[in-house]
Amino acid sequence: MIPNQLYAQYHKFVFRPPKHYNLNNLDGLLKQCFSLTLNDFEDKSSTQEAKKRKGESGTLPFKEATTYNRLIDVEYVNSPKYGKTLNLITIQGQGLDTLKLDVGAILTEMEVQNFVCIECHSKILIPESTVTFPTLEKHFITKAYTADCRIVAPLTDPSNNHARTWAVGSRPAHKSINSVHGKRLIFYEASKVHDAIPAGMTEMEMQLFGDAANKFVYDTTLRDIDLTVKTLGIIRPYLTFKTLTGDKNVSRRSVARFWLSIIDNFPAIRIPRLNRLPPILKNKRDKFRTSLYGKKLDFGEILFLEVLTEFLQDQGLAAKAAHMLAFDQVSF
């Protein structure tokens, strides 16, 4: 049994297909994962927007989204060069709440077909008997916390009945599997967003992006860990609420009792670091060429050539450079 009767649930997934994904396989994937077909999806944009988009004959790629009752979205990219390609499959939080989905089977199928998860949310309801939202907000307002991020701020979203929300961390602008290892934790009054939840409950939602989301879902070291244990284990080293005392050094304060009752029975878990591939030679050359071009703009052509010539002479490379220039002239 999970201590304090806290249970985590998945709340959102965003999957990106492998490069050059064959659209002919999409209908089978939708049947396998959701028991749906492409015919069950309708255009997500308004009728006027759809007509305008289909009538355009521009040269730039544009995105097109279809949806199943706003619960599951399928997004495409239409490009004059590559045609229509699959871009994203999104399972919204409401879809996970209302549809009878086998999440384990979905994740297995997505992994088999080499889809990467670029966004993943899991949520935990905190009862009023553990902590009230006004208490949490008081700690945020007075900055009685320590967090492994720079941004902690209140959010206002008219679409969620103006439920008061506090966000720890921020959403990255680009959720690239190769460049982003991000997380955000939000707290809000659950009953103002979800009608079925009784008043007084606070929802704590962990949002992972890019490589962090992908590892949370697929990594072999995390895959078999209970979702509640895994969610609270990642939150534990990320955020700590401290007691409301007069000590201006928050790090010296004790951990708030309500926060200990939430996280103290769970081990801290850290997502494995992003293993970046070493840049290939072409990327290094392109970056070096770009930096040289920038220096040329800064110094002007004459001064740039003078400095470059002096450098080649100092390094004993002038003769080799002259030979290569002569060879290029003959070649071209």
N, C-alpha and C positions, 0 to 999 in steps of 0.2 A: 504493500500500500504506500502511496506517495505521501510524504509528510505534509500536514496542514491541508490535505485534500486539494492541492493545487494540481491542475491538469492542463497541459499544453495541447493546442490543436493547430494544425496547419491552417493558414488563413489566406495565402495567395502564392501562386507559382507563375513565373514567366520563363518560358523555354525558348531557346534559339536553336534552329535546326543546323545540321552540319552544312558546310559549304557545298553548293551544287546539289542541294536536296532535290530529289525527283518528286515533282508534284503528283505524279501518278500514284505514289504511295500514301498520300495524305488521307484519302478516304478510308483506307484500311486502318491507318493509325487512329483516326477518330472513332471508328467502330470498336477497335480493341480497347481504347482508353475510356471512352465515354458512352459507348453504345449509340453513337450518333453518326450521321452521314453528312456530306457536304450540303445536301438538300435541306438539312435542318437549320442551316445558318442563313441569316439574312444580312443585307448591307447595314452596317452600323451607322453610316452617315444619313443625313436627311435626304429625301427624294430629290430636292433641288440640287444639293451638293453632288449627289451621285450622277445626275444627268449632266451637270456641268463638267464633272471630271471625265466622264466617258466621251464627252464631245470634244475634249481638248486634244490637240495634236502637238504638244510641246516636245522639247528635246530633253527635259530633265526628268529623272525618276520621281514617281509619286507613290505614296502609300495608300493602300486600300484595306479597310478592315471589315470583317463580317463577324456576326455574333450569334450566339444561341442564348436568347433571352437576357442578354447583358450579363450572363453568368460565365460563359466561356467565349473568348475572342480569338479569332484567327486573323492575323495581319499579313498582308502581302506587300511586296514592292514591285511596281511596274516600271520597267526600264526600257527605253528604246534599244539599248544595246543587248541586254540579257533577257528581255521579255518579262514574264510574270514569275516571281520567285517567292517562296515562303519566307517570312521574316520572323514572326513571333507567334507562339501559342500561349495565351494567358488564361489561367483559371482564377477567377476573381474570388474574393473572400466570401461573397454571398453564395457563389456556386459551391464552394466547399461546405458551406453551412446548410444548404437546402437540397443539393443533389446527393444521391446515394452513390458516392464515388469510392472506388477501391484505390486509395492513395498509393499503397504499396505496389499494386499492379501497374498503376500509371507510371510511377517512378522507374520501375523495372523496365517497362517498355520504352520509355524515353531514353534510358541509359543504353539499352540494346541498340536503338536506332541512332545513337551518338548525338542526341540532343543535349545541350548544356543548359543548366538552370542559371539564369542571370539575375533572378530576384526570387526571394523566398521569405514569407512572413509566417511566424508562429505566434499565437496569442495565449494569454493566461488570464483568467478572471480572478481578481483579488476581492474577497468578501469584505463588507464594511466592518465586520468584527475584527479583521486583521489591521486594516488601515482605511481611513476615509479619504476621499479625493481632496477635500479642503486641507487635510494634514499634509498630503503630498505637495499640494500647491504651496503651502506655507514654507516647506523646505526648499522648494524651487525658488520662490520669491526672495527668500533670505539667503540663498546660495549655500544652504547647509547640505552640501553633497560634494563628493569628489567623483570625477568621471574621466574616462580615457578618451576624451575628445575635446574639441575647442568650442563647439557650438551647443548651447542649451537655451531653448527659447520657447515661448508660448506660441501656439498656432491657432488661427481662426479659419474655419472652413464653413461657409454658409450652407453647403450641401449636407452637413451632418448635424443640422439643427443647432448650430453654434455650440456644440459641446466643447467645453474647455479642454484644451489639449496641451501637453508639454512634450517637447521633443528633445531627446538627448542624441546629438549627432545630426547629420544631414544626409539627404539623398544625394548621391553623386550625379553629376550632369550626364555622364556616359557610363552605362553599365557594361563595360567591355570585360569579357572573361579574362583577357590578358592583362588588363591594366588596373582594375578596380578591386579592392579588397575592403569593402565598406560595410558599416552597420549603423542602424539607427534604432533607438528605443523610444516608444511613445506611450504616454499615459493619458487616458481620457475617461470621461463619465460614460460608462457603457450603455446605460439605459436611454441616453439621449440619442444614441446612434442605432441601437438594436432594441426594438419594441418588446421583444420577448424576455429581455433581461430585467430583473427587478431593480428598482432604484437603490442606490447606495453602492453598487458594484463598480469597481474600477477595472478597466481593461489595460493590461500591460502587453504591448505588442512589440516583438523584436522583428526588425526588418533587415535582411541581409541582401547584399548586392554583389554582382560580378563573381569573382573567384570565391569569395566567402560564401555566397549562396550555393554555388556549385559543390564546394567541399562539404557544406552542411548536409546536403542531400545525398551526395554520392561517395564521399571519401570513406575508404574501408575502415579507418580508425574511428569514425563517428557513426557509421551506418547502423550498427546494431544497438546503439545506445537508446534507451527510452527517450521519447521526444521531450517530455517534461524535464527529465534529468539533463538532457542536452541543452535545452533552451535556457534553463536557469543556470546551468554550469557556464554558459557563455556570457550571460548577463552578469554573473557574480563579479568577475574581475573588471567589468566594463563600467559599472556604476555602484556607488555606495552612498547611502543616505547617512548623515551624521547627526548627532544630537544637537538640539537647539540650545547651545550655551553661548557665553560671552567671549569665548576664546576666538580671536580673529584668525588664528591659524586653524583652518578647518581640518587639515590632515591630522592634527593632534586630538581632535574630538573622538569620542567613542562612537561606534556604529549604533544607529538608532534601533531601538528594541523591535519596532515593527518590521524593519528591514531584515534583521536577524531571523525573525520568525518566518520570513519568506525564503531566504537563501541559505540559511546556516546549515541545513541538512543536505546540501548539494555540493559536490566537489567542483572546483573551478575547472573549466574546460577552455582550451584555446584552439582556435581553428588553425590548422597547419598553414605555414607561410606560403605565399604565392611563389611558385618556382618559375621564375622568368626564363625564357629561352635566351641564350646569348645572341646579341644582334649579329646578323650576317654582314659580310664585308660590304655588300651593296648599301646597306643602311648606314654603315659608318662613312662610306664615301659620300653619300648624299648629304649627311649631316655636316661633314667637313666642307663640302662645296657650298652649302647654305651659309655656313659661318664665314667663309671667304667672301661670298657675295655681300654679306652684311658689312664686313670690314671695308670693302670697296666703296660701298655707299657712304660709310662714315668718313673715310679718309679722302675720297676723291681718287680718280684713276691714276694721276701722276704719283701722288704720295704712296698709294697702294703698291704700285709697281716698284717704286724705289725701295720700300721696306721689304717686299718680297724678293727682290734681286739681292739685297744685302743679306737676307737670311740664307738664300741658296749659296751665295759665295762663302759665308761664314761656315756653313755645313759641308763645304766641298762638293756641292751638288750642281754647281752652275754648268759644268761641262755635260753632265748627264742630262740636265734639263734641256740644254741647247740641242743635244743629240735627239732627244725625244720629240722636240718641236720640229726639228728638221725631218724626222721620220714621219711625223704626222702630216707635214706639208706634202711630202712625196706621196704618202698613202692616199690623201684625199685630193 
